[in-house]
Amino acid sequence: STVVNSRDGYMMILSEAWRDNITTEQNAEQASLSFYQWRRAASATESGSRGELLLRIYVMTQEQWNAQAETTQLHKLKQHSNIVFAAELPQTQSELGLTLQETEQYFKIFTQG
C-alpha cells in the first residue's frame, strides 16, 4: 500500500502497521502532506478521529531549504534538481511513530521535473 502525492511527485510506502491506521491531510499553501494516526470509533455507527501527528513531508526549493535548514527540525530526505523533500518527525508516544531511517526507506520520488 502507498500514499501517492502526484502533484509533488513522491509517494510513501505504508508499513504493515500503518495500513488502515493512518489518515492524511494535504496543505497546498505549505506544500506539505501530514500523516496522522487514525483512531477507530468504538462502534460502526460512529466515525473515527484524527490522532497524533506521525510525519509531515514538505516540498521546497533548494533556496528555501538553505534559508531554514539550521533553524528547524526538518530532515532532508531526497533532492531532485532544485527541489528538496524534507520530513518533520515529531516526538510521539504512538506505536506508529517512525524513525528517520524508516522514513527514508519508505519515501520514494518519481518526479521527472
MODELLER restraints for C-alpha pairs under 7 A, 6 or more apart:
rsr = mdl.restraints
at = mdl.atoms
rsr.add(forms.Gaussian(group=physical.xy_distance, feature=features.Distance(at['CA:1:A'], at['CA:13:A']), mean=6.09, stdev=0.5))
rsr.add(forms.Gaussian(group=physical.xy_distance, feature=features.Distance(at['CA:1:A'], at['CA:14:A']), mean=5.47, stdev=0.5))
rsr.add(forms.Gaussian(group=physical.xy_distance, feature=features.Distance(at['CA:2:A'], at['CA:11:A']), mean=6.55, stdev=0.5))
rsr.add(forms.Gaussian(group=physical.xy_distance, feature=features.Distance(at['CA:2:A'], at['CA:12:A']), mean=5.50, stdev=0.5))
rsr.add(forms.Gaussian(group=physical.xy_distance, feature=features.Distance(at['CA:2:A'], at['CA:13:A']), mean=4.38, stdev=0.5))
rsr.add(forms.Gaussian(group=physical.xy_distance, feature=features.Distance(at['CA:2:A'], at['CA:14:A']), mean=5.29, stdev=0.5))
rsr.add(forms.Gaussian(group=physical.xy_distance, feature=features.Distance(at['CA:3:A'], at['CA:11:A']), mean=5.54, stdev=0.5))
rsr.add(forms.Gaussian(group=physical.xy_distance, feature=features.Distance(at['CA:3:A'], at['CA:12:A']), mean=5.27, stdev=0.5))
rsr.add(forms.Gaussian(group=physical.xy_distance, feature=features.Distance(at['CA:3:A'], at['CA:13:A']), mean=6.60, stdev=0.5))
rsr.add(forms.Gaussian(group=physical.xy_distance, feature=features.Distance(at['CA:4:A'], at['CA:10:A']), mean=6.23, stdev=0.5))
rsr.add(forms.Gaussian(group=physical.xy_distance, feature=features.Distance(at['CA:4:A'], at['CA:11:A']), mean=4.30, stdev=0.5))
rsr.add(forms.Gaussian(group=physical.xy_distance, feature=features.Distance(at['CA:4:A'], at['CA:12:A']), mean=6.58, stdev=0.5))
rsr.add(forms.Gaussian(group=physical.xy_distance, feature=features.Distance(at['CA:5:A'], at['CA:11:A']), mean=5.75, stdev=0.5))
rsr.add(forms.Gaussian(group=physical.xy_distance, feature=features.Distance(at['CA:9:A'], at['CA:109:A']), mean=5.85, stdev=0.5))
rsr.add(forms.Gaussian(group=physical.xy_distance, feature=features.Distance(at['CA:9:A'], at['CA:110:A']), mean=5.31, stdev=0.5))
rsr.add(forms.Gaussian(group=physical.xy_distance, feature=features.Distance(at['CA:9:A'], at['CA:111:A']), mean=4.31, stdev=0.5))
rsr.add(forms.Gaussian(group=physical.xy_distance, feature=features.Distance(at['CA:10:A'], at['CA:108:A']), mean=5.62, stdev=0.5))
rsr.add(forms.Gaussian(group=physical.xy_distance, feature=features.Distance(at['CA:10:A'], at['CA:109:A']), mean=4.08, stdev=0.5))
rsr.add(forms.Gaussian(group=physical.xy_distance, feature=features.Distance(at['CA:10:A'], at['CA:110:A']), mean=5.53, stdev=0.5))
rsr.add(forms.Gaussian(group=physical.xy_distance, feature=features.Distance(at['CA:10:A'], at['CA:111:A']), mean=6.72, stdev=0.5))
rsr.add(forms.Gaussian(group=physical.xy_distance, feature=features.Distance(at['CA:11:A'], at['CA:107:A']), mean=6.01, stdev=0.5))
rsr.add(forms.Gaussian(group=physical.xy_distance, feature=features.Distance(at['CA:11:A'], at['CA:108:A']), mean=5.36, stdev=0.5))
rsr.add(forms.Gaussian(group=physical.xy_distance, feature=features.Distance(at['CA:11:A'], at['CA:109:A']), mean=6.31, stdev=0.5))
rsr.add(forms.Gaussian(group=physical.xy_distance, feature=features.Distance(at['CA:12:A'], at['CA:106:A']), mean=5.40, stdev=0.5))
rsr.add(forms.Gaussian(group=physical.xy_distance, feature=features.Distance(at['CA:12:A'], at['CA:107:A']), mean=4.69, stdev=0.5))
rsr.add(forms.Gaussian(group=physical.xy_distance, feature=features.Distance(at['CA:12:A'], at['CA:108:A']), mean=6.32, stdev=0.5))
rsr.add(forms.Gaussian(group=physical.xy_distance, feature=features.Distance(at['CA:13:A'], at['CA:106:A']), mean=4.85, stdev=0.5))
rsr.add(forms.Gaussian(group=physical.xy_distance, feature=features.Distance(at['CA:13:A'], at['CA:107:A']), mean=6.50, stdev=0.5))
rsr.add(forms.Gaussian(group=physical.xy_distance, feature=features.Distance(at['CA:14:A'], at['CA:106:A']), mean=7.00, stdev=0.5))
rsr.add(forms.Gaussian(group=physical.xy_distance, feature=features.Distance(at['CA:17:A'], at['CA:96:A']), mean=6.69, stdev=0.5))
rsr.add(forms.Gaussian(group=physical.xy_distance, feature=features.Distance(at['CA:18:A'], at['CA:96:A']), mean=6.68, stdev=0.5))
rsr.add(forms.Gaussian(group=physical.xy_distance, feature=features.Distance(at['CA:21:A'], at['CA:37:A']), mean=5.95, stdev=0.5))
rsr.add(forms.Gaussian(group=physical.xy_distance, feature=features.Distance(at['CA:21:A'], at['CA:38:A']), mean=5.06, stdev=0.5))
rsr.add(forms.Gaussian(group=physical.xy_distance, feature=features.Distance(at['CA:22:A'], at['CA:35:A']), mean=6.52, stdev=0.5))
rsr.add(forms.Gaussian(group=physical.xy_distance, feature=features.Distance(at['CA:22:A'], at['CA:36:A']), mean=5.44, stdev=0.5))
rsr.add(forms.Gaussian(group=physical.xy_distance, feature=features.Distance(at['CA:22:A'], at['CA:37:A']), mean=4.49, stdev=0.5))
rsr.add(forms.Gaussian(group=physical.xy_distance, feature=features.Distance(at['CA:22:A'], at['CA:38:A']), mean=4.62, stdev=0.5))
rsr.add(forms.Gaussian(group=physical.xy_distance, feature=features.Distance(at['CA:23:A'], at['CA:35:A']), mean=5.88, stdev=0.5))
rsr.add(forms.Gaussian(group=physical.xy_distance, feature=features.Distance(at['CA:23:A'], at['CA:36:A']), mean=5.30, stdev=0.5))
rsr.add(forms.Gaussian(group=physical.xy_distance, feature=features.Distance(at['CA:23:A'], at['CA:37:A']), mean=6.32, stdev=0.5))
rsr.add(forms.Gaussian(group=physical.xy_distance, feature=features.Distance(at['CA:23:A'], at['CA:38:A']), mean=5.68, stdev=0.5))
rsr.add(forms.Gaussian(group=physical.xy_distance, feature=features.Distance(at['CA:24:A'], at['CA:33:A']), mean=6.85, stdev=0.5))
rsr.add(forms.Gaussian(group=physical.xy_distance, feature=features.Distance(at['CA:24:A'], at['CA:34:A']), mean=5.42, stdev=0.5))
rsr.add(forms.Gaussian(group=physical.xy_distance, feature=features.Distance(at['CA:24:A'], at['CA:35:A']), mean=4.58, stdev=0.5))
rsr.add(forms.Gaussian(group=physical.xy_distance, feature=features.Distance(at['CA:24:A'], at['CA:36:A']), mean=6.04, stdev=0.5))
rsr.add(forms.Gaussian(group=physical.xy_distance, feature=features.Distance(at['CA:25:A'], at['CA:33:A']), mean=5.78, stdev=0.5))
rsr.add(forms.Gaussian(group=physical.xy_distance, feature=features.Distance(at['CA:25:A'], at['CA:34:A']), mean=5.16, stdev=0.5))
rsr.add(forms.Gaussian(group=physical.xy_distance, feature=features.Distance(at['CA:25:A'], at['CA:35:A']), mean=6.73, stdev=0.5))
rsr.add(forms.Gaussian(group=physical.xy_distance, feature=features.Distance(at['CA:26:A'], at['CA:32:A']), mean=5.91, stdev=0.5))
rsr.add(forms.Gaussian(group=physical.xy_distance, feature=features.Distance(at['CA:26:A'], at['CA:33:A']), mean=4.40, stdev=0.5))
rsr.add(forms.Gaussian(group=physical.xy_distance, feature=features.Distance(at['CA:26:A'], at['CA:34:A']), mean=6.28, stdev=0.5))
rsr.add(forms.Gaussian(group=physical.xy_distance, feature=features.Distance(at['CA:27:A'], at['CA:33:A']), mean=6.23, stdev=0.5))
rsr.add(forms.Gaussian(group=physical.xy_distance, feature=features.Distance(at['CA:31:A'], at['CA:58:A']), mean=5.73, stdev=0.5))
rsr.add(forms.Gaussian(group=physical.xy_distance, feature=features.Distance(at['CA:31:A'], at['CA:59:A']), mean=5.57, stdev=0.5))
rsr.add(forms.Gaussian(group=physical.xy_distance, feature=features.Distance(at['CA:32:A'], at['CA:56:A']), mean=6.56, stdev=0.5))
rsr.add(forms.Gaussian(group=physical.xy_distance, feature=features.Distance(at['CA:32:A'], at['CA:57:A']), mean=5.36, stdev=0.5))
rsr.add(forms.Gaussian(group=physical.xy_distance, feature=features.Distance(at['CA:32:A'], at['CA:58:A']), mean=4.38, stdev=0.5))
rsr.add(forms.Gaussian(group=physical.xy_distance, feature=features.Distance(at['CA:32:A'], at['CA:59:A']), mean=6.43, stdev=0.5))
rsr.add(forms.Gaussian(group=physical.xy_distance, feature=features.Distance(at['CA:33:A'], at['CA:56:A']), mean=5.59, stdev=0.5))
rsr.add(forms.Gaussian(group=physical.xy_distance, feature=features.Distance(at['CA:33:A'], at['CA:57:A']), mean=5.26, stdev=0.5))
rsr.add(forms.Gaussian(group=physical.xy_distance, feature=features.Distance(at['CA:33:A'], at['CA:58:A']), mean=6.72, stdev=0.5))
rsr.add(forms.Gaussian(group=physical.xy_distance, feature=features.Distance(at['CA:34:A'], at['CA:55:A']), mean=5.83, stdev=0.5))
rsr.add(forms.Gaussian(group=physical.xy_distance, feature=features.Distance(at['CA:34:A'], at['CA:56:A']), mean=4.22, stdev=0.5))
rsr.add(forms.Gaussian(group=physical.xy_distance, feature=features.Distance(at['CA:34:A'], at['CA:57:A']), mean=6.43, stdev=0.5))
rsr.add(forms.Gaussian(group=physical.xy_distance, feature=features.Distance(at['CA:35:A'], at['CA:53:A']), mean=6.10, stdev=0.5))
rsr.add(forms.Gaussian(group=physical.xy_distance, feature=features.Distance(at['CA:35:A'], at['CA:54:A']), mean=5.57, stdev=0.5))
rsr.add(forms.Gaussian(group=physical.xy_distance, feature=features.Distance(at['CA:35:A'], at['CA:55:A']), mean=5.12, stdev=0.5))
rsr.add(forms.Gaussian(group=physical.xy_distance, feature=features.Distance(at['CA:35:A'], at['CA:56:A']), mean=6.12, stdev=0.5))
rsr.add(forms.Gaussian(group=physical.xy_distance, feature=features.Distance(at['CA:36:A'], at['CA:50:A']), mean=6.30, stdev=0.5))
rsr.add(forms.Gaussian(group=physical.xy_distance, feature=features.Distance(at['CA:36:A'], at['CA:51:A']), mean=5.86, stdev=0.5))
rsr.add(forms.Gaussian(group=physical.xy_distance, feature=features.Distance(at['CA:36:A'], at['CA:52:A']), mean=5.50, stdev=0.5))
rsr.add(forms.Gaussian(group=physical.xy_distance, feature=features.Distance(at['CA:36:A'], at['CA:53:A']), mean=4.46, stdev=0.5))
rsr.add(forms.Gaussian(group=physical.xy_distance, feature=features.Distance(at['CA:36:A'], at['CA:54:A']), mean=5.29, stdev=0.5))
rsr.add(forms.Gaussian(group=physical.xy_distance, feature=features.Distance(at['CA:37:A'], at['CA:50:A']), mean=6.17, stdev=0.5))
rsr.add(forms.Gaussian(group=physical.xy_distance, feature=features.Distance(at['CA:37:A'], at['CA:51:A']), mean=4.78, stdev=0.5))
rsr.add(forms.Gaussian(group=physical.xy_distance, feature=features.Distance(at['CA:37:A'], at['CA:52:A']), mean=5.48, stdev=0.5))
rsr.add(forms.Gaussian(group=physical.xy_distance, feature=features.Distance(at['CA:37:A'], at['CA:53:A']), mean=6.61, stdev=0.5))
rsr.add(forms.Gaussian(group=physical.xy_distance, feature=features.Distance(at['CA:37:A'], at['CA:54:A']), mean=6.66, stdev=0.5))
rsr.add(forms.Gaussian(group=physical.xy_distance, feature=features.Distance(at['CA:38:A'], at['CA:48:A']), mean=6.97, stdev=0.5))
rsr.add(forms.Gaussian(group=physical.xy_distance, feature=features.Distance(at['CA:38:A'], at['CA:49:A']), mean=6.05, stdev=0.5))
rsr.add(forms.Gaussian(group=physical.xy_distance, feature=features.Distance(at['CA:38:A'], at['CA:50:A']), mean=5.04, stdev=0.5))
rsr.add(forms.Gaussian(group=physical.xy_distance, feature=features.Distance(at['CA:38:A'], at['CA:51:A']), mean=5.61, stdev=0.5))
rsr.add(forms.Gaussian(group=physical.xy_distance, feature=features.Distance(at['CA:39:A'], at['CA:48:A']), mean=5.42, stdev=0.5))
rsr.add(forms.Gaussian(group=physical.xy_distance, feature=features.Distance(at['CA:39:A'], at['CA:49:A']), mean=5.17, stdev=0.5))
rsr.add(forms.Gaussian(group=physical.xy_distance, feature=features.Distance(at['CA:39:A'], at['CA:50:A']), mean=6.07, stdev=0.5))
rsr.add(forms.Gaussian(group=physical.xy_distance, feature=features.Distance(at['CA:39:A'], at['CA:51:A']), mean=6.02, stdev=0.5))
rsr.add(forms.Gaussian(group=physical.xy_distance, feature=features.Distance(at['CA:40:A'], at['CA:48:A']), mean=4.46, stdev=0.5))
rsr.add(forms.Gaussian(group=physical.xy_distance, feature=features.Distance(at['CA:40:A'], at['CA:49:A']), mean=6.72, stdev=0.5))
rsr.add(forms.Gaussian(group=physical.xy_distance, feature=features.Distance(at['CA:41:A'], at['CA:47:A']), mean=5.52, stdev=0.5))
rsr.add(forms.Gaussian(group=physical.xy_distance, feature=features.Distance(at['CA:41:A'], at['CA:48:A']), mean=4.36, stdev=0.5))
rsr.add(forms.Gaussian(group=physical.xy_distance, feature=features.Distance(at['CA:54:A'], at['CA:89:A']), mean=6.61, stdev=0.5))
rsr.add(forms.Gaussian(group=physical.xy_distance, feature=features.Distance(at['CA:54:A'], at['CA:90:A']), mean=6.45, stdev=0.5))
rsr.add(forms.Gaussian(group=physical.xy_distance, feature=features.Distance(at['CA:54:A'], at['CA:97:A']), mean=5.58, stdev=0.5))
rsr.add(forms.Gaussian(group=physical.xy_distance, feature=features.Distance(at['CA:55:A'], at['CA:87:A']), mean=6.91, stdev=0.5))
rsr.add(forms.Gaussian(group=physical.xy_distance, feature=features.Distance(at['CA:55:A'], at['CA:88:A']), mean=5.86, stdev=0.5))
rsr.add(forms.Gaussian(group=physical.xy_distance, feature=features.Distance(at['CA:55:A'], at['CA:89:A']), mean=5.14, stdev=0.5))
rsr.add(forms.Gaussian(group=physical.xy_distance, feature=features.Distance(at['CA:55:A'], at['CA:90:A']), mean=6.76, stdev=0.5))
rsr.add(forms.Gaussian(group=physical.xy_distance, feature=features.Distance(at['CA:56:A'], at['CA:87:A']), mean=5.68, stdev=0.5))
rsr.add(forms.Gaussian(group=physical.xy_distance, feature=features.Distance(at['CA:56:A'], at['CA:88:A']), mean=5.07, stdev=0.5))
rsr.add(forms.Gaussian(group=physical.xy_distance, feature=features.Distance(at['CA:56:A'], at['CA:89:A']), mean=6.83, stdev=0.5))
rsr.add(forms.Gaussian(group=physical.xy_distance, feature=features.Distance(at['CA:57:A'], at['CA:85:A']), mean=6.91, stdev=0.5))
rsr.add(forms.Gaussian(group=physical.xy_distance, feature=features.Distance(at['CA:57:A'], at['CA:86:A']), mean=5.66, stdev=0.5))
rsr.add(forms.Gaussian(group=physical.xy_distance, feature=features.Distance(at['CA:57:A'], at['CA:87:A']), mean=4.54, stdev=0.5))
rsr.add(forms.Gaussian(group=physical.xy_distance, feature=features.Distance(at['CA:57:A'], at['CA:88:A']), mean=6.37, stdev=0.5))
rsr.add(forms.Gaussian(group=physical.xy_distance, feature=features.Distance(at['CA:58:A'], at['CA:85:A']), mean=5.80, stdev=0.5))
rsr.add(forms.Gaussian(group=physical.xy_distance, feature=features.Distance(at['CA:58:A'], at['CA:86:A']), mean=5.15, stdev=0.5))
rsr.add(forms.Gaussian(group=physical.xy_distance, feature=features.Distance(at['CA:58:A'], at['CA:87:A']), mean=6.23, stdev=0.5))
rsr.add(forms.Gaussian(group=physical.xy_distance, feature=features.Distance(at['CA:59:A'], at['CA:83:A']), mean=6.85, stdev=0.5))
rsr.add(forms.Gaussian(group=physical.xy_distance, feature=features.Distance(at['CA:59:A'], at['CA:84:A']), mean=5.83, stdev=0.5))
rsr.add(forms.Gaussian(group=physical.xy_distance, feature=features.Distance(at['CA:59:A'], at['CA:85:A']), mean=4.81, stdev=0.5))
rsr.add(forms.Gaussian(group=physical.xy_distance, feature=features.Distance(at['CA:59:A'], at['CA:86:A']), mean=6.48, stdev=0.5))
rsr.add(forms.Gaussian(group=physical.xy_distance, feature=features.Distance(at['CA:60:A'], at['CA:83:A']), mean=5.70, stdev=0.5))
rsr.add(forms.Gaussian(group=physical.xy_distance, feature=features.Distance(at['CA:60:A'], at['CA:84:A']), mean=5.30, stdev=0.5))
rsr.add(forms.Gaussian(group=physical.xy_distance, feature=features.Distance(at['CA:60:A'], at['CA:85:A']), mean=6.66, stdev=0.5))
rsr.add(forms.Gaussian(group=physical.xy_distance, feature=features.Distance(at['CA:61:A'], at['CA:82:A']), mean=5.60, stdev=0.5))
rsr.add(forms.Gaussian(group=physical.xy_distance, feature=features.Distance(at['CA:61:A'], at['CA:83:A']), mean=4.62, stdev=0.5))
rsr.add(forms.Gaussian(group=physical.xy_distance, feature=features.Distance(at['CA:61:A'], at['CA:84:A']), mean=5.79, stdev=0.5))
rsr.add(forms.Gaussian(group=physical.xy_distance, feature=features.Distance(at['CA:62:A'], at['CA:82:A']), mean=5.28, stdev=0.5))
rsr.add(forms.Gaussian(group=physical.xy_distance, feature=features.Distance(at['CA:62:A'], at['CA:83:A']), mean=5.80, stdev=0.5))
rsr.add(forms.Gaussian(group=physical.xy_distance, feature=features.Distance(at['CA:62:A'], at['CA:84:A']), mean=5.91, stdev=0.5))
rsr.add(forms.Gaussian(group=physical.xy_distance, feature=features.Distance(at['CA:65:A'], at['CA:84:A']), mean=6.92, stdev=0.5))
rsr.add(forms.Gaussian(group=physical.xy_distance, feature=features.Distance(at['CA:73:A'], at['CA:88:A']), mean=6.47, stdev=0.5))
rsr.add(forms.Gaussian(group=physical.xy_distance, feature=features.Distance(at['CA:74:A'], at['CA:86:A']), mean=5.98, stdev=0.5))
rsr.add(forms.Gaussian(group=physical.xy_distance, feature=features.Distance(at['CA:74:A'], at['CA:87:A']), mean=5.40, stdev=0.5))
rsr.add(forms.Gaussian(group=physical.xy_distance, feature=features.Distance(at['CA:74:A'], at['CA:88:A']), mean=4.90, stdev=0.5))
rsr.add(forms.Gaussian(group=physical.xy_distance, feature=features.Distance(at['CA:75:A'], at['CA:86:A']), mean=5.26, stdev=0.5))
rsr.add(forms.Gaussian(group=physical.xy_distance, feature=features.Distance(at['CA:75:A'], at['CA:87:A']), mean=5.12, stdev=0.5))
rsr.add(forms.Gaussian(group=physical.xy_distance, feature=features.Distance(at['CA:75:A'], at['CA:88:A']), mean=6.53, stdev=0.5))
rsr.add(forms.Gaussian(group=physical.xy_distance, feature=features.Distance(at['CA:76:A'], at['CA:84:A']), mean=6.93, stdev=0.5))
rsr.add(forms.Gaussian(group=physical.xy_distance, feature=features.Distance(at['CA:76:A'], at['CA:85:A']), mean=6.07, stdev=0.5))
rsr.add(forms.Gaussian(group=physical.xy_distance, feature=features.Distance(at['CA:76:A'], at['CA:86:A']), mean=4.34, stdev=0.5))
rsr.add(forms.Gaussian(group=physical.xy_distance, feature=features.Distance(at['CA:76:A'], at['CA:87:A']), mean=6.46, stdev=0.5))
rsr.add(forms.Gaussian(group=physical.xy_distance, feature=features.Distance(at['CA:77:A'], at['CA:85:A']), mean=5.54, stdev=0.5))
rsr.add(forms.Gaussian(group=physical.xy_distance, feature=features.Distance(at['CA:77:A'], at['CA:86:A']), mean=5.20, stdev=0.5))
rsr.add(forms.Gaussian(group=physical.xy_distance, feature=features.Distance(at['CA:77:A'], at['CA:87:A']), mean=6.55, stdev=0.5))
rsr.add(forms.Gaussian(group=physical.xy_distance, feature=features.Distance(at['CA:77:A'], at['CA:104:A']), mean=5.99, stdev=0.5))
rsr.add(forms.Gaussian(group=physical.xy_distance, feature=features.Distance(at['CA:78:A'], at['CA:84:A']), mean=6.13, stdev=0.5))
rsr.add(forms.Gaussian(group=physical.xy_distance, feature=features.Distance(at['CA:78:A'], at['CA:85:A']), mean=5.32, stdev=0.5))
rsr.add(forms.Gaussian(group=physical.xy_distance, feature=features.Distance(at['CA:79:A'], at['CA:85:A']), mean=6.03, stdev=0.5))
